[in-house]
């Protein structure tokens, strides 16, 4: 039984079903942080722009490399156009140095080339950085595809809130920041991080664009995001947080001004070191898959692989130790 139908829960459900397990996914909600997210599979820029992620760049890249197989299995369109960075020269120089240190091979390109890669990008940018290492999926579409794939593989879905393992052989906890602490003691180590995102109702194509404090992710609607609000566990929209995102996004893509926009908020779960807890809990027959912070989409196939290995008694691979929930038990 899997508690949670976000990207970690659904990717794990598919992997366990493919391994021959009878799987039931339980989730009482009709929305979660995975569906609100922008679907970034971005090891390069995440590590370059987030100091806490920098030591884990190799792990993030390894997770990304598992995505083509999952995308093919679930019929998910995996956009490998890459990502651009635009902004002041001093900021771009710092980003370029960080990407180079990570061996992410950034390319310094002119504004015209950047606008060809990201149609509609403001003509105020004379320069951009391009990394092909970062990919993207359209999160709501991809989440639906994962669920359809799981159902086709025989996974059962129930709109239940899980309060115990019940008669399941194994309970996989893949819930978010509001996890029930009765399921596993390690869940007390999760903290909520609220994030706002804005979607502008116009289809967009091309590269993800990043600038200082903002990204723009194309898809069925252009997404501008996302805030990081530690300690907030509610998903109510706060216009004072969302409206600045819209304003910053329109500076990147001014042609979208006047297009209807919707605001949304989701709550991510995070551990103190920024890596998820994946592996056996101190609670018998409970396996954790929680706390990916802002990298749930990126890490999903790796988390699914590790959980499936633990459930089926196989080698969980070289990264399982980095995710081991026991690292917080002291």
Secondary structure, DSSP 8 states (H G I E B T S, - for coil): -EE--SHHHHHHHHHHHHTT---EEE---S--HHHHS--EE-HHHHHHH-HHHHTTHHHHHHHHTTHHHHHHHHT---B-S-EEE-S-HHHHHHHHHHHHHTT---EEEEHHHHHHHSTT--TT--EEEEETT-EE--HHHHHHHHHHHHHHTT-EEE-----S-TT-S-EEE---TT--TTT-GGGGG-EEEEEEEEEESS---S-EEEETTEEEE-SSSEEEE---EET-------HHHHHHHHHHHHHH-GGGTTS-EEEEEEEEEE-TTSS-EEEE-SSTTEEEEE-BTT-HHHHHHHHHHHHHHHHHT----TTHHHH-GGGG--
